[in-house]
Amino acid sequence: MMNVKKPFFETWKRFSKTKITKKHVGLITVIAASAVISVSGLFLLSFSSLLDSYDDELGITEESELADIEDESSKYSNSLTEATIRKGQSLYSILVDEGLTPHEIHTITEQLRGSFSVKNFRPGKSYFVEKDPSGQFLCFTYQQSPSNVLHVQKKPESGKFNIWLETFEYQSRVSTLTGTISSTLAAELQQRKRYGLISQLQKLFAYNINFKRDIQPGTAYNLLFEEKWLGDEFIGIGNILAAEIFVGRTPSTAYRFTDSNGNTAYYDVNGKSLNSSFFINPCNYSRISSRFGYRTHPILRKRHFHGGVDFAAPRGTPVYAVADGKVVFRGRKGAAGNMITIAHTNGYHTKYLHLSRFSANARYGSRVRQGQVIGYVGSTGRSTGPHLDFRVIHNGKPKNPLVALKSAHETKGVPKAEMDNFLAQISVLRSKLEYRDVLVSRLSAASSGHSSTLN
């Protein structure tokens, strides 16, 4: 080792004593440049070899290489299958058939609370199941309504489930409907595929019109209302903007009005409120079969006091809460049969007797809204036939329901300061009802030729 180093040091000593000239500098520069070029060449050669062996995330090694799309779709894509719910099938049985365990399904059902409606899970409706290439479950998709799609998604990494509801934005369109009734308004709207209007109309005109007794063949009507659309698909009814029903010589009217404070309510053509009645009729009846006061009982044949009014109506006729309140009794009550009692403000209670059955949305202790269905006409208890025995109690004392229905009706209307604004708004609504052809042409242009008008 010493023999190798000694000549090197001796050479270096002789070189260090040598006087360096320009010739020497040039020679050193040439030698150094050659060394750099050699090293760079070796590095580039190594990097070029690395590029030759590199492929990207999809296995492509060069820009001109063709990707095998057909092979990719057949080998690596998820499968999406559509199936139809059969009679007797449930969400549980479907997920079991798709390979999920009872424990996994229990986890899913716990997360579904509040997002999934069993009522909408019916035979004949379709659903989708997505699986990975190995056949493992990834996602269950079910369209609960035209605007809501439920997704049950399994995360491949963790195996946990994610429940999410996809909601589609709908477009609101204005439509008109006018005509003459041939049988009933409900049948008319059903024939024109707009039956969803009937509940709003019954609530708007509950104090002014008995839809079973007052509306006869030949009754004319004009309606202006909003519709909900998803693309070219009609999905539901929005708000009624204006309504005219010609019962007798003077039409019953309803106009939707929003004041300067943003409060919205319905008024007649004179600005009288349609929302301010404390009580509405409890059902659509054909006649009053027994009034409030003393009478001879039809079964007992004895004279006694009758604390309510009997409204004769077919079995199964819906019974409505006459005002907002809280259900304080729901059950069997001796001769009264199936009965519901609702507590209202200002010391009022209302009772509904002889019901055939109760509504699921009128549970004991629940709050109900005016016009909400709470039960159905029947003949339970001591009764000669289907009817509603309707009673009003004020501060513990029975009151004549027919008098109470009228006396509780308030006459609030549009404030004087808002009257000019109100008249301007209903003038626009009435012009749209009167000049329907102009409105239709504008709607057609705005909705790409898909008119929602039903004239």
NUTI-120435 format. One line per field, with one value per residue (C-alpha): residue in one letter; x, y, z; residue number from 1. Coordinates in pm, whole numbers, plus 50000, padded with zeros to 5 digits. Each point is the difference from the previous one (the first is absolute). Layout:
res = a | ...
u = X | ...
v = Y | ...
w = Z | ...
n = NUM | ...
***
This chain:
res = m | m | n | v | k | k | p | f | f | e | t | w | k | r | f | s | k | t | k | i | t | k | k | h | v | g | l | i | t | v | i | a | a | s | a | v | i | s | v | s | g | l | f | l | l | s | f | s | s | l | l | d | s | y | d | d | e | l | g | i | t | e | e | s | e | l | a | d | i | e | d | e | s | s | k | y | s | n | s | l | t | e | a | t | i | r | k | g | q | s | l | y | s | i | l | v | d | e | g | l | t | p | h | e | i | h | t | i | t | e | q | l | r | g | s | f | s | v | k | n | f | r | p | g | k | s | y | f | v | e | k | d | p | s | g | q | f | l | c | f | t | y | q | q | s | p | s | n | v | l | h | v | q | k | k | p | e | s | g | k | f | n | i | w | l | e | t | f | e | y | q | s | r | v | s | t | l | t | g | t | i | s | s | t | l | a | a | e | l | q | q | r | k | r | y | g | l | i | s | q | l | q | k | l | f | a | y | n | i | n | f | k | r | d | i | q | p | g | t | a | y | n | l | l | f | e | e | k | w | l | g | d | e | f | i | g | i | g | n | i | l | a | a | e | i | f | v | g | r | t | p | s | t | a | y | r | f | t | d | s | n | g | n | t | a | y | y | d | v | n | g | k | s | l | n | s | s | f | f | i | n | p | c | n | y | s | r | i | s | s | r | f | g | y | r | t | h | p | i | l | r | k | r | h | f | h | g | g | v | d | f | a | a | p | r | g | t | p | v | y | a | v | a | d | g | k | v | v | f | r | g | r | k | g | a | a | g | n | m | i | t | i | a | h | t | n | g | y | h | t | k | y | l | h | l | s | r | f | s | a | n | a | r | y | g | s | r | v | r | q | g | q | v | i | g | y | v | g | s | t | g | r | s | t | g | p | h | l | d | f | r | v | i | h | n | g | k | p | k | n | p | l | v | a | l | k | s | a | h | e | t | k | g | v | p | k | a | e | m | d | n | f | l | a | q | i | s | v | l | r | s | k | l | e | y | r | d | v | l | v | s | r | l | s | a | a | s | s | g | h | s | s | t | l | n
u = 50000 | 50298 | 50164 | 49684 | 49970 | 50372 | 50023 | 49675 | 50138 | 50331 | 49816 | 49780 | 50310 | 50168 | 49671 | 49955 | 50351 | 49934 | 49917 | 49646 | 49970 | 49696 | 50072 | 49960 | 49670 | 49857 | 50099 | 49839 | 49680 | 49975 | 50057 | 49733 | 49740 | 50059 | 49942 | 49672 | 49872 | 50086 | 49820 | 49695 | 49987 | 50001 | 49713 | 49787 | 50057 | 49880 | 49690 | 49914 | 50010 | 49769 | 49746 | 50005 | 49887 | 49743 | 49623 | 49722 | 49704 | 49811 | 50298 | 50075 | 50373 | 49994 | 49772 | 49919 | 49888 | 49630 | 49794 | 49782 | 49662 | 49794 | 50219 | 49985 | 49620 | 49958 | 50259 | 50013 | 49660 | 49736 | 49676 | 49669 | 49681 | 49638 | 49729 | 49633 | 49854 | 49786 | 49696 | 50107 | 50352 | 50140 | 50318 | 50139 | 49937 | 50145 | 50322 | 50033 | 49971 | 50274 | 50243 | 49974 | 50002 | 49720 | 50241 | 50079 | 49629 | 49927 | 50266 | 49839 | 49646 | 50119 | 50150 | 49690 | 49775 | 49844 | 50133 | 49809 | 49625 | 49866 | 49677 | 50192 | 50164 | 49737 | 49987 | 50055 | 50249 | 50359 | 50333 | 50369 | 50287 | 50365 | 50278 | 50376 | 50166 | 50035 | 49626 | 50020 | 49710 | 50069 | 49672 | 49620 | 49803 | 49625 | 49789 | 49759 | 49827 | 50050 | 50227 | 50171 | 50239 | 50131 | 50353 | 50143 | 50373 | 50265 | 50352 | 50242 | 50288 | 49824 | 49690 | 49786 | 49670 | 49912 | 49632 | 49925 | 49695 | 50041 | 49749 | 49932 | 49914 | 49658 | 49881 | 49692 | 49755 | 49674 | 49696 | 49632 | 49707 | 49646 | 49680 | 49650 | 49944 | 49808 | 49974 | 50227 | 50303 | 50210 | 49904 | 50070 | 50350 | 50067 | 49908 | 50234 | 50281 | 50016 | 49824 | 50265 | 49811 | 49693 | 50141 | 50114 | 49665 | 49805 | 50208 | 49977 | 49622 | 49916 | 49792 | 49825 | 49937 | 49879 | 50169 | 49751 | 49680 | 50068 | 50196 | 49764 | 50042 | 50036 | 50209 | 50276 | 50350 | 50325 | 50331 | 50349 | 50268 | 50364 | 50124 | 50323 | 50191 | 50320 | 50094 | 49698 | 49852 | 49719 | 50063 | 49747 | 49785 | 50137 | 49806 | 49665 | 50041 | 49638 | 49673 | 49644 | 49709 | 49659 | 49747 | 49684 | 50029 | 50294 | 50327 | 50200 | 50352 | 50343 | 50317 | 50347 | 50152 | 50338 | 50016 | 50295 | 50119 | 50019 | 49686 | 49797 | 49631 | 49686 | 49723 | 49680 | 49953 | 49912 | 50310 | 49825 | 50222 | 49929 | 50252 | 49852 | 49703 | 50047 | 49781 | 49941 | 49746 | 50115 | 49896 | 49819 | 49649 | 49678 | 49762 | 49962 | 49816 | 49978 | 50050 | 50127 | 49751 | 49714 | 49878 | 49844 | 50277 | 49961 | 50094 | 49893 | 49679 | 50038 | 50023 | 50347 | 50260 | 50232 | 50327 | 50117 | 49898 | 49972 | 50137 | 49876 | 50276 | 50105 | 50220 | 50368 | 49947 | 50309 | 49956 | 50207 | 50132 | 49793 | 50292 | 50360 | 50033 | 50125 | 49844 | 49912 | 49790 | 49998 | 49822 | 49675 | 49752 | 49692 | 49693 | 50210 | 50197 | 50336 | 50061 | 50266 | 50016 | 50213 | 50096 | 50014 | 50085 | 49768 | 49846 | 49851 | 49985 | 49848 | 49883 | 49950 | 49781 | 49907 | 50314 | 50063 | 50376 | 50270 | 50264 | 50359 | 50104 | 49763 | 50162 | 49929 | 50205 | 50084 | 49929 | 49771 | 49942 | 49673 | 49868 | 50215 | 49825 | 49962 | 49759 | 49717 | 49623 | 49854 | 49722 | 50179 | 49841 | 49627 | 49913 | 49729 | 50221 | 50323 | 50028 | 50229 | 49881 | 50195 | 50018 | 50145 | 50085 | 50092 | 50134 | 49845 | 49652 | 49849 | 49929 | 49787 | 50260 | 49815 | 49997 | 50360 | 50115 | 49856 | 50071 | 50364 | 50054 | 50210 | 49980 | 50364 | 50117 | 50265 | 50113 | 49909 | 50366 | 50038 | 49676 | 50145 | 50274 | 49742 | 49774 | 50299 | 50106 | 49655 | 49951 | 50299 | 49869 | 49652 | 50141 | 50190 | 49677 | 49810 | 50270 | 50119 | 50117 | 50254 | 50129 | 50028 | 50208 | 50244 | 50030 | 50060 | 50288 | 50150 | 49970 | 50139 | 49664 | 49872 | 49689 | 49852 | 49665 | 49705 | 49738
v = 50000 | 50228 | 49916 | 50117 | 50328 | 50099 | 50052 | 50203 | 50238 | 50035 | 50082 | 50251 | 50166 | 50035 | 50134 | 50251 | 50140 | 50029 | 50346 | 49987 | 50155 | 50071 | 49672 | 49815 | 50181 | 49906 | 49641 | 49983 | 50156 | 49746 | 49711 | 50132 | 50055 | 49649 | 49859 | 50192 | 49886 | 49640 | 50009 | 50174 | 49744 | 49718 | 50169 | 50060 | 49643 | 49873 | 50235 | 49894 | 49637 | 50087 | 50164 | 49699 | 49777 | 50244 | 49967 | 50227 | 49924 | 49834 | 49801 | 50233 | 50024 | 50253 | 50269 | 49811 | 49682 | 49913 | 49931 | 49688 | 50155 | 49687 | 49789 | 50270 | 50014 | 49626 | 49935 | 50303 | 50176 | 49980 | 49826 | 50185 | 49793 | 50113 | 49790 | 50037 | 49961 | 49687 | 49942 | 49897 | 50137 | 50242 | 50204 | 49740 | 49704 | 50187 | 50089 | 49642 | 49876 | 50244 | 49842 | 50225 | 49849 | 50054 | 50208 | 50225 | 50041 | 50090 | 50270 | 50131 | 50005 | 50193 | 50266 | 50006 | 50131 | 50322 | 49959 | 49698 | 49972 | 49644 | 50129 | 50083 | 49655 | 49827 | 49707 | 50103 | 50277 | 49953 | 50024 | 49976 | 49804 | 50077 | 49747 | 50001 | 49768 | 49727 | 50010 | 50182 | 50231 | 50372 | 50190 | 49964 | 50277 | 50052 | 50290 | 50076 | 50281 | 50187 | 50249 | 49779 | 49707 | 49794 | 49857 | 49736 | 49993 | 49768 | 50138 | 49735 | 50118 | 49992 | 49790 | 50271 | 50114 | 50350 | 50096 | 50306 | 50151 | 50155 | 50279 | 50137 | 50365 | 50041 | 50281 | 50197 | 50082 | 50190 | 49830 | 50073 | 49764 | 50101 | 49817 | 49897 | 49715 | 49700 | 49804 | 50110 | 50225 | 49712 | 49783 | 50291 | 50054 | 49626 | 49981 | 50289 | 49838 | 50284 | 49841 | 50150 | 50331 | 49870 | 50013 | 50362 | 50104 | 49829 | 50181 | 50339 | 49985 | 49789 | 50277 | 50111 | 49679 | 49654 | 49804 | 49714 | 50202 | 50334 | 49893 | 49861 | 49902 | 50322 | 50179 | 50201 | 50052 | 50180 | 49905 | 50148 | 49796 | 49893 | 49661 | 49818 | 49851 | 49800 | 50048 | 49874 | 49809 | 50147 | 49915 | 50196 | 50302 | 50319 | 50292 | 50117 | 50363 | 50080 | 49807 | 50081 | 49757 | 50114 | 49873 | 50202 | 50346 | 50123 | 49808 | 49892 | 50135 | 49944 | 50194 | 49942 | 50327 | 50082 | 50331 | 50236 | 49814 | 49668 | 49850 | 49782 | 49914 | 49951 | 50259 | 50038 | 50268 | 50259 | 49931 | 49792 | 49729 | 49635 | 49878 | 50161 | 49775 | 49831 | 49703 | 49829 | 49731 | 49665 | 49795 | 50010 | 49894 | 49944 | 50132 | 50077 | 49703 | 50131 | 50346 | 50137 | 50005 | 49785 | 49718 | 49655 | 49745 | 49782 | 49681 | 50057 | 50184 | 50234 | 50376 | 50114 | 50267 | 49958 | 50186 | 49996 | 50005 | 49684 | 50034 | 49714 | 49878 | 49669 | 49767 | 50080 | 50372 | 50189 | 50199 | 50316 | 50189 | 50319 | 50202 | 49965 | 49814 | 49703 | 49652 | 49940 | 49685 | 49727 | 49674 | 49821 | 50198 | 49790 | 50103 | 50261 | 49719 | 50097 | 50361 | 50268 | 50312 | 50299 | 50289 | 50344 | 50352 | 50227 | 49716 | 49810 | 49621 | 49810 | 49638 | 49761 | 49696 | 49665 | 49987 | 49682 | 50037 | 50249 | 50167 | 49892 | 50368 | 50087 | 49813 | 50069 | 50299 | 50114 | 50345 | 50025 | 50276 | 50144 | 49791 | 49695 | 49662 | 49852 | 49714 | 49866 | 50000 | 49679 | 49862 | 49867 | 50018 | 50074 | 50100 | 49928 | 50063 | 50165 | 50363 | 50237 | 50127 | 50325 | 50191 | 50330 | 50057 | 50350 | 50039 | 49664 | 50076 | 49854 | 50256 | 49976 | 49900 | 50177 | 50327 | 49951 | 49940 | 50336 | 50210 | 49890 | 50120 | 50315 | 50270 | 50109 | 50106 | 50192 | 50307 | 50335 | 50085 | 49687 | 50028 | 50174 | 49739 | 49723 | 50136 | 50027 | 49640 | 49846 | 50207 | 49818 | 49661 | 50066 | 50109 | 49672 | 49810 | 50202 | 50000 | 49642 | 49980 | 50280 | 49829 | 49666 | 50136 | 50159 | 49681 | 49797 | 50221 | 49990 | 49622 | 49895 | 49913 | 49790 | 50185 | 49904 | 50164 | 49763 | 50193
w = 50000 | 50088 | 49664 | 49823 | 50190 | 49986 | 49620 | 50024 | 50262 | 49816 | 49679 | 50186 | 50155 | 49659 | 49854 | 50281 | 49936 | 49632 | 49869 | 49857 | 49658 | 49776 | 49826 | 50327 | 50079 | 49663 | 50043 | 50347 | 49867 | 49718 | 50240 | 50248 | 49726 | 49867 | 50347 | 50043 | 49661 | 50080 | 50335 | 49845 | 49725 | 50252 | 50197 | 49691 | 49888 | 50339 | 50000 | 49644 | 50107 | 50293 | 49767 | 49772 | 50289 | 50160 | 49955 | 50137 | 50226 | 49714 | 49872 | 49707 | 49911 | 49716 | 49854 | 49681 | 50180 | 49966 | 50312 | 49981 | 50083 | 49935 | 50222 | 50267 | 50006 | 50021 | 50268 | 50225 | 49990 | 50273 | 49909 | 50034 | 49990 | 50009 | 50162 | 50090 | 50348 | 50010 | 50216 | 50349 | 49965 | 50254 | 50017 | 50240 | 49766 | 49702 | 50183 | 50127 | 49640 | 49903 | 50249 | 50305 | 50349 | 50256 | 50209 | 49705 | 49919 | 50362 | 49978 | 49682 | 50140 | 50305 | 49773 | 49780 | 50276 | 49876 | 49644 | 49873 | 49958 | 50007 | 49842 | 49682 | 49981 | 49788 | 49756 | 49642 | 50078 | 49886 | 50179 | 49905 | 50154 | 49920 | 50062 | 49944 | 49743 | 50263 | 50074 | 50333 | 50092 | 49954 | 49981 | 50013 | 49827 | 50031 | 49872 | 50283 | 49811 | 49673 | 50176 | 50263 | 49941 | 50292 | 49988 | 50236 | 49926 | 50144 | 50025 | 49865 | 50220 | 50338 | 49931 | 50163 | 49849 | 49891 | 49960 | 49792 | 49835 | 49659 | 49936 | 49654 | 49954 | 49842 | 49776 | 50101 | 49719 | 50006 | 49852 | 49950 | 50024 | 49910 | 49924 | 50098 | 50244 | 49866 | 50328 | 50290 | 50020 | 50132 | 49702 | 49765 | 50137 | 50001 | 49631 | 49923 | 50201 | 50252 | 50297 | 50231 | 49982 | 50183 | 50356 | 49959 | 49853 | 50279 | 50261 | 49824 | 49961 | 50306 | 50155 | 49681 | 49803 | 50087 | 49723 | 50019 | 50020 | 49828 | 49691 | 49737 | 49635 | 49802 | 50268 | 49829 | 50138 | 49915 | 50161 | 49980 | 50176 | 50011 | 49880 | 50079 | 49705 | 49965 | 49638 | 49806 | 50295 | 50210 | 50368 | 50202 | 50079 | 50152 | 50142 | 49871 | 49888 | 49916 | 50001 | 49901 | 50052 | 49879 | 50253 | 49935 | 49848 | 50207 | 49960 | 50301 | 49951 | 50149 | 49920 | 50138 | 50124 | 50155 | 50187 | 50034 | 50312 | 49814 | 50159 | 49762 | 50034 | 49792 | 49961 | 49805 | 49735 | 50267 | 50209 | 50268 | 50144 | 49922 | 50259 | 50307 | 50072 | 50335 | 49901 | 49667 | 49919 | 50147 | 49695 | 49667 | 50093 | 49805 | 50269 | 50369 | 50149 | 50356 | 50147 | 50331 | 50290 | 50124 | 49779 | 50008 | 49976 | 49685 | 50188 | 50362 | 49893 | 50297 | 50003 | 50100 | 49944 | 49698 | 50050 | 49637 | 49636 | 49791 | 49647 | 49780 | 49767 | 49842 | 50203 | 49940 | 49930 | 50128 | 50322 | 50040 | 50301 | 50002 | 50141 | 50114 | 50328 | 50199 | 50014 | 50366 | 49952 | 49737 | 50068 | 50076 | 50213 | 50079 | 49800 | 49815 | 49833 | 49858 | 50101 | 49971 | 50218 | 49901 | 50228 | 49833 | 50115 | 50197 | 50202 | 49704 | 49959 | 49708 | 50000 | 49708 | 50078 | 49835 | 49782 | 49801 | 50040 | 50092 | 49784 | 50068 | 50009 | 50287 | 50287 | 50366 | 50112 | 49646 | 49861 | 49699 | 49749 | 49882 | 49711 | 50088 | 49973 | 50349 | 49934 | 49785 | 50031 | 50144 | 50213 | 50309 | 50343 | 50032 | 49645 | 49742 | 49700 | 49879 | 50110 | 50187 | 50338 | 50029 | 50328 | 50120 | 50367 | 50120 | 50353 | 50089 | 49866 | 49680 | 49728 | 49687 | 49738 | 49718 | 50194 | 50111 | 49643 | 49896 | 50309 | 50014 | 49646 | 50006 | 49735 | 49982 | 49661 | 49811 | 50203 | 49849 | 49947 | 49783 | 49804 | 49694 | 49974 | 50045 | 49723 | 49766 | 50064 | 49956 | 49686 | 49848 | 50118 | 49861 | 49664 | 49979 | 50063 | 49739 | 49730 | 50019 | 49637 | 50054 | 50313 | 49823 | 49714 | 50243 | 50200 | 49686 | 49896 | 50346 | 50037 | 49662 | 49853 | 50291 | 50113 | 50334 | 49930 | 50002 | 49806
n = 1 | 2 | 3 | 4 | 5 | 6 | 7 | 8 | 9 | 10 | 11 | 12 | 13 | 14 | 15 | 16 | 17 | 18 | 19 | 20 | 21 | 22 | 23 | 24 | 25 | 26 | 27 | 28 | 29 | 30 | 31 | 32 | 33 | 34 | 35 | 36 | 37 | 38 | 39 | 40 | 41 | 42 | 43 | 44 | 45 | 46 | 47 | 48 | 49 | 50 | 51 | 52 | 53 | 54 | 55 | 56 | 57 | 58 | 59 | 60 | 61 | 62 | 63 | 64 | 65 | 66 | 67 | 68 | 69 | 70 | 71 | 72 | 73 | 74 | 75 | 76 | 77 | 78 | 79 | 80 | 81 | 82 | 83 | 84 | 85 | 86 | 87 | 88 | 89 | 90 | 91 | 92 | 93 | 94 | 95 | 96 | 97 | 98 | 99 | 100 | 101 | 102 | 103 | 104 | 105 | 106 | 107 | 108 | 109 | 110 | 111 | 112 | 113 | 114 | 115 | 116 | 117 | 118 | 119 | 120 | 121 | 122 | 123 | 124 | 125 | 126 | 127 | 128 | 129 | 130 | 131 | 132 | 133 | 134 | 135 | 136 | 137 | 138 | 139 | 140 | 141 | 142 | 143 | 144 | 145 | 146 | 147 | 148 | 149 | 150 | 151 | 152 | 153 | 154 | 155 | 156 | 157 | 158 | 159 | 160 | 161 | 162 | 163 | 164 | 165 | 166 | 167 | 168 | 169 | 170 | 171 | 172 | 173 | 174 | 175 | 176 | 177 | 178 | 179 | 180 | 181 | 182 | 183 | 184 | 185 | 186 | 187 | 188 | 189 | 190 | 191 | 192 | 193 | 194 | 195 | 196 | 197 | 198 | 199 | 200 | 201 | 202 | 203 | 204 | 205 | 206 | 207 | 208 | 209 | 210 | 211 | 212 | 213 | 214 | 215 | 216 | 217 | 218 | 219 | 220 | 221 | 222 | 223 | 224 | 225 | 226 | 227 | 228 | 229 | 230 | 231 | 232 | 233 | 234 | 235 | 236 | 237 | 238 | 239 | 240 | 241 | 242 | 243 | 244 | 245 | 246 | 247 | 248 | 249 | 250 | 251 | 252 | 253 | 254 | 255 | 256 | 257 | 258 | 259 | 260 | 261 | 262 | 263 | 264 | 265 | 266 | 267 | 268 | 269 | 270 | 271 | 272 | 273 | 274 | 275 | 276 | 277 | 278 | 279 | 280 | 281 | 282 | 283 | 284 | 285 | 286 | 287 | 288 | 289 | 290 | 291 | 292 | 293 | 294 | 295 | 296 | 297 | 298 | 299 | 300 | 301 | 302 | 303 | 304 | 305 | 306 | 307 | 308 | 309 | 310 | 311 | 312 | 313 | 314 | 315 | 316 | 317 | 318 | 319 | 320 | 321 | 322 | 323 | 324 | 325 | 326 | 327 | 328 | 329 | 330 | 331 | 332 | 333 | 334 | 335 | 336 | 337 | 338 | 339 | 340 | 341 | 342 | 343 | 344 | 345 | 346 | 347 | 348 | 349 | 350 | 351 | 352 | 353 | 354 | 355 | 356 | 357 | 358 | 359 | 360 | 361 | 362 | 363 | 364 | 365 | 366 | 367 | 368 | 369 | 370 | 371 | 372 | 373 | 374 | 375 | 376 | 377 | 378 | 379 | 380 | 381 | 382 | 383 | 384 | 385 | 386 | 387 | 388 | 389 | 390 | 391 | 392 | 393 | 394 | 395 | 396 | 397 | 398 | 399 | 400 | 401 | 402 | 403 | 404 | 405 | 406 | 407 | 408 | 409 | 410 | 411 | 412 | 413 | 414 | 415 | 416 | 417 | 418 | 419 | 420 | 421 | 422 | 423 | 424 | 425 | 426 | 427 | 428 | 429 | 430 | 431 | 432 | 433 | 434 | 435 | 436 | 437 | 438 | 439 | 440 | 441 | 442 | 443 | 444 | 445 | 446 | 447 | 448 | 449 | 450 | 451 | 452 | 453 | 454 | 455
***
